[in-house]
Amino acid sequence: MKKVVLMYDEATGNIQDMEGVIILHSWLGLRYEEVPETSRDNVNDPLHKLKELKAMGMSVEDIKDLKEIGLL
């Protein structure tokens, strides 16, 4: 069994899968729970790792060094 994350639009009641395909129209008033960003959201961003390293305070030279020794 697998867990599935669907996107719910409160305004329209539409439910979509992760690819944007509408699964169900107009289920207004559906109770939901906020879900933190998933790694799937970052899969489409090829610079995600670099952005995280930069946010951690690493310099471009540090990142290049990590790349050269095969850690990235």
N, C-alpha and C positions, 0 to 999 in steps of 0.2 A: 504494500500500500504506500502511496506517495502523498505528500502534502502539496496542494496546489494553491497558488496565490492568484487571485483574480482582482481586477481593478474595478471599483464601484464609483460611479459618478452620482453624487448626492442630488444634483440638480435634475438630472434626467431619469435616474433610476436604472441606467444601462449598466450591464456588467460585461467586462471585456477580459480576454486572456492577456498574457504578457506580450503578445504580438499585435494587440489592438483589435482582434476579431471579436465582434459583439456576440456574446453567448446568450444573453437574455435582455429583452427590452422592458423597461418600465417596471421595476420592482421597487416602488417608492416606499420609503420608511424602513428599509432593511437595516437591521442593527449590525454594526460593524466594529472592528477594532483596528486602531491605527497600527500599521506595521512599519518598523524601521526600514530604511533603505536596504535592499538586498544586494548581494554581490552580483546578481543577474543584471541589476540596473547599471552596473559598472562594466559589464562584459563588452558592451558596445563602445566603450571609451578606451581607446588604445593608450591614452596618456594617463590613465588612472593611477598606475604604480608611481609614475614620475611625480604626479601631483601630490600623492601621499608623502613621498620622500621629501619633496620641497616643503610641504607643510610641516614636516618634522624638523625643518631647519637645515637640511643637507644642501650643500652647495652643488653647483653643476659639476665641478671637478670631482667631488666625492661620488656623485652618481656615475660619472664616467669611469672612475676607478672600480666601482662595484661591477659595472658592465664588463670591464676588461678582465676581471678575475672570475667572471662567470656567475656572479651572484644575482644578476638581473637577466 
